[in-house]
Amino acid sequence: MPEREPEEAGGTDRPLPWSGTADKGSYYRLFVAYVMALFATGVATVALSIFAYAIAPDHAGSVLGTALSLKALAYVLGAPLAAVVTLHLPRKPLLIMLDLLRAGSLFLLPFITAAWQVFIIVFVFTLSSAVFTQVYQTVVPYLLARREDYIQSVARSRIASELEGSVSPLLAAGFLLILAPRDLFVFMALVFLVSAWLVQRARLPRHTAQPGGSLVERMFRGPRLLLRTPDLRGLLALHVAVACASAMVMVNTVVLVQGEFGLDRQASARAFAAFGFGAILGAMTLIPSLRNLPERAVMLGGSALTCLGLLAGALFATDYHGLLAVWVVIGLGTSMALTPAVFLIRRIARPGDTQLLFAGQISLANGFLLLGYSAAGWLGEVMGLTQTFIILALVGVFATIAAGKLWPPSFSVKAPRGAEPPD
């Protein structure tokens, strides 16, 4: 078991502010609102990829790369700052306001005509999503009477977050077969209105206790704990490899399908669906895999498969069907590389550290995505897509090797036979 410093992690001695009385009805309303908003955000991001090509077909990669980099920046830096600004606001009105702000942002997207307008709306939208997630996390303990219920709620939220990356492309593909991206933005805006209605029906505390320490200390508390834990240092390196592959898919799918191959938006939607299908296939293999193999073997294997997919893209993504096959492989690899992180953190973390570790993981993962999105967009425009595949694959290979070095095999154990990963 890795060593941790209690003063860094918060330890188990500090009690979390439970209400002592369960209000699971309000919790589940809030959880459903959170999940609906999560998937609406993922679907809107896929639609944004196609919309960016319509606005700037000659520079779609760089436009989308910049927009998605701003999205990651909102999670890394904007959300902690916004959390301080909203520190003393009542929780329920704040969550409803954030849902309405996200709905309004999507309602505005169909009417914009310039790339800089996309950047502003994407940043505001993502900042609202990041703050919503933070407030959601602080409210949940007040709705659950037992620590065990809280730990399950954390795992449930993280699994939903991981599945969003797999399922959203499939949902978006289905919607885009019958709706234009502009219409899809409006439809997803309505989802946020439903989310706001669910929040309104929940009974939430007016205020919540806030963690101590300065803003800078709170921002870096989770990442510092991740860096002090051997298993999780390797996990961060895996995030680099996955960020390279995910960025290539999200930024350059439309550039390849509609720009290089001359196909329509439905073909782009099907390409995103291929990536989503691969990710779901990877998730389905995890339960039997984790019964017989340690997380380290499964996750490093997934990262290696992701890198192989990127290298294959340089050779075989020269036509539409080759691209579909490459995207399935990359989806499979990214799912295997990162989805077990939920079980890994749950297994090695003390209860008082769990939320802190998840928050740190999200922050650092989005930092890597920020770099990945920027690289995929600008390299694709300056050097060409074949070279971009190769460069990102090489970065992924180095990151996978680093993960193997940083994550000692002695820290990995396989789940006992018959044991299910936590739900």
N, C-alpha and C positions, 0 to 999 in steps of 0.2 A: 504493500500500500504506500503510495507516495506521501512524502512529508509535506505538511502545510503549516503555515504560521497562523495561529488563531487570530492574531491582531490584524492580519491582512484580510482574512476571509470573513470576519465577523463572528465565526464560531457558532456553536450551538447554544452557548450560554446566554446570548441575547434573545429574549423572547420576541417572536413576531406578534404584531398587534392583532390577535384574533378577537373577534367580537364575543366569542363564547356561546353564541347562539347561531345555529345554521339557518341560512335563508337560501336553500338550494334552488328554489324557484327563480329568485333574482339572479343567482349565479348562472343558471343555465340560459336565462334570457340574455345575459351579458355575454356569455360564451358564444351563443349562436350569432349574436350581433358581431362579435369579434371575428368569427369564422367567415360569415358572409362578407364582411368588409375585406378580409384577407384575400379571399378568392376574387372578389370584384377588382381589387388592386392588381392581382396577377393577370386577369383577363384584359383589363385596361392597358396594362403594359404591353401585352402582345399586340393589341389593336394600335397602340402608339407606334409600334415598329412599322406597320403598314401605312399609317397616316403620315409618318415622317417622309416616306418615299413619295407620297403624293405632293407634299409641300416642297421638297427639294430633291428631285430624283437624281440630280448629279452629285449631290453631297449627302445623301441619305445616311450613309454610314457614320460620317463625322457628326452630323446633327443628332442622330440617335445615340451615338457614343457619348456626346456631351450631355444630352438630356438624362441618360441613365447614370452618368457619373454624378450629376447633380442630385439624382435620387439617392445614390449611395452616400453622398456628402451630407444630405439631410439627416440620415440615420447616424452618421459618425459624429458630427459636430453640432448640427442644428437642433437635434432632439434634446440633448442635455441642457443646452442654453434655454430652449423653449420651456423645458420642465421647470427651470428656476423661475421664469417669468410667470408661469401659471401655478406656482406653488400654493398660493392661498385662495385659489378659485374653487368654488364648490364642484365636486366631482361630476355629478350627473349633468348639470348644465354645460360643463366643459366638454364631456364626451359627446353630447348632442351637438354642440357647436362645431366640434371637429368633424363629425359625420356630415353636417350641413355644408361645411367648408369644402370637404372632399366632393360632395355632390355638386356644389356650385362650380368647382374647378372642372369637372367632367362636362357639365352643361356648357361651359365656355369653349372647350376644346374644338367643337365642330365649327366655330366661327373665326378661329384664328387663321392668319395667312402668312405669318413670318416665323422663322425659327426662334428668334429671341422671345417671342410670346410663348412658344412651347416650353422654353427653358424656365420661364417664370412660373407658369402653371404647374409644371412637373415638380418644381421645388416646393411650392406651396402645398400641393397635394401630398407629396411624400412626407413633408414635415408634419402635416396634420396626422398622417398615418402613424408616424413614429411616436408622436406625443400620445396618440390614442392608445398605442400598445403599452407605453410606459404607465399611463394612468390606469389602464385595465389591470396591469400587474400589481399595482399598489392597492386596488380596490378589492381584488379577489379574496385576500385573507380575511376581510371583514365579513364575508358572506359564508365562510366555511368554519365550522366549529372545531374541527380536529386538524392537527398537523398532517395526518395521513391523507385527508381529503385534499389539503393544499398541495402536497407533493404530487398526488395524482392529477390535480388540475394543471400543474406546471408541465408534466409530461404530456398531458392531453393537448395543451396549447402548442408545445413544441412539435408534436407529431403532426398537428394541423398545419403548422408553418412549413414543415418539410414536405408534406403532401401537396401543399399549394404549388410548389415548384414543378411537380409532376402533373397535377390535374389541370392547372390553369391553362396550359397550352392546348390540352384536349378540349376543354370547355370553349376557349376562344376560337378554336378551329371550327367547332360546331356552330357557334354563333355567326362566325364570319362567312359561313357558306350561305347564310340567308340574310345577313345584315351587312351594310357598309360600316367601315370603322366609325364614321360620325354617328350613325344610329346606335352602334354598340356602346359608345361613350354615354349616350343618353340613357340607355337601358341600365348600365352599371351605376349611373347616378341615382336611378330609382332604387337600386339595391341599397345604396347608402342611406336613402330616406327610410327604407324599411329597418335598417340597422338602428337609425336614430329613434324610430318608434319603439323598438325592442328595449333600447336603453331607457326610454321614457317610462316603460312599464315596470322596470326593475326598481327595487328599493335600494339605494346606495347611500353610503355615508357621505355627509357633507364635506368632511375633510378627512385626510389620512395622515398618519405619522410619516415623517420624512427621514431618510437616512442622515446621520450626522456627517460632519466634515465639509470641507470646501467643495466648490464645484469641480475643480481639477481633481481633487482626491476621489470624488464619487465617479468621475468619468473614467479614471484609470484603475479603480479598485478591482473590477472584474478582470480586465486584461492582465493585470499584474498576477492575479491568482492563476489565470490560465498559463502564464509563462513559468510559474513556479511548479507546475504539475507535469511530470515527464510525459504521460499519455497525451496530455492536452497540448503540449508544445508540438508534438507530431500532428495533432489535429489541425493546428493553425497552418502548418505547411501544406496539408491536404486542401485546405481552403484556397490556397494560392493556385494549385493545379485546377481545382474545380472552377475557380473564378475565370481562369483563362478560357476554359471550354464553354462555360455558360455565357460569357461575354461574346464569344464568337457566334454562338447560336442566336442570342437575342439581338445583337447589333447587325449582323451580316446576312441573316436568312433572307430578308426581303431584297437586299442588294443582290444576292446571288440569284434568287428565283425570278424576280421581276426585272432586275437590271441586266444580269448576265444571260439568263435563259429566256427572257422575254415572255414570261408567263403572267398569269393574272393573280389577283389577291387571294382567290380560292386556293391556288397552288401554294401560295405562301402559308395560308392557314393549315393546309395539309402537312407542310414541312414542319411547322411548329407542333402539329399533332404527332408526327413521327418522333420528335424529341420527347414529348410527353409520354408517348406509349413506351419508349425505352425506359424512361424513369419509373413508370409504374411497374414494368416488368422487373426492374431491379429491386423495387420495394417488395414485390411478391416473393422474391427469392431470399429475402433477408432472414425470415423466421427459421427456415430449415438450415440456412447457412450458419447463423449464429448459434444454433444448437450443436454444431459439429466443429466450428472453427472459432478462434478468438477474434474479437473485433478488429484487432490490428491486421490480421491476414485478409479479412474481408474488405476493409477500408483501403488498405494499400493496393489490393488487387483491383478494386474499383477505380482508384486513381490511375493505375497503370493502364487500365482499359480506356479511360478518358484520354490519356495521352496518345494511345494507339489510334483512337478515333480521330484526333486532330491531325496526326500524321497521315492517316488514310484520307482525310479531307483534301490534303494537298495533291493526292494522286487520283482519287476517284470522284471527288465532288465537282467533276467537270460537266456533268449532266444532272438532270433532275432526279432520276432514280438513284444514281450514285449518292447524291446529297441526302436523300431520304435514308439510305442505309447507314451513312455516316452519322446522321443525327440520332438514329435509334441506338447506335453503339455509344455515342457520347451521353445520351440520356441514361442508358443502362449504367455506364461507369460513374456518372455524377451521383446517381441515387445510391449505389453501393458504397461510394466513398464517404458520403456525409450523413445519410439518414441514420446509420447506427450511432451517430454522435449523441442522440437523445438517450439511448440505452447506456452508452459509455459514461456520460456525465452522471446519470442517475446512479450508476453502480459505484463510482469512485468518490462521489461528492458527499459530504456531510449535509444533512437537511438544511442547516443554516447557510450553506454555500451555494445551494442549487440554483436559486434565482440569479445570484450574482454571477455564476459561471455562464448561465445562458445569456444574460445581458452582455457580458464581455465577449462571448462568442459572436453574438449578432453584430456588435460594434466593429470588431476586427474583421469579420467576414465581409461586411459592407465596405470597410476600408480597402480590402483586396479587390472587391468588385469595382470600386471606383477606379482603381488603376487598370483593371481588366477591360472595363467598358471603354475607357479613353484609348487604351492601346488598340483594341479591336477596331474601333472606328477610324482613328487617324492612320494607323498602319495600313488598313485596308484601302484607304484613299490614296496614300502616298506611295506605298510599295506594291500594292496589288494583293488580292485575296490569297493566292497560292503561297506567297511569302509570309503572309500573316498567319496562315495555318501552321507553317513550319516554325515560325518564331514562338508562337504561343505554345506549340507542342514541346519545344525545347525548354521553355520556362517551366511547363508542367512536369517534364521529366526530372529536372533539377529539384523541383519542389517535392516530388514523390520520393526521390532519393534522400532528400533532407528529412522528410517525415520518417523514413525508415531509420535514419541515424538518431533523430531526436526522441523517437518512441522506442525505448528498449523492449525487446520481446518479453523480458521478465515481468513487465508490468501488465501484460495481457493474459487474461484467462478466458477460457471458453465457458459459455453458460452451461450449467449442468443439464444433462439430458432430461427432457420432460419439462424443463422450466421455460416459461414464456417470457419474452421481454415485457417490461412494465407497460401498462396501458394507461 
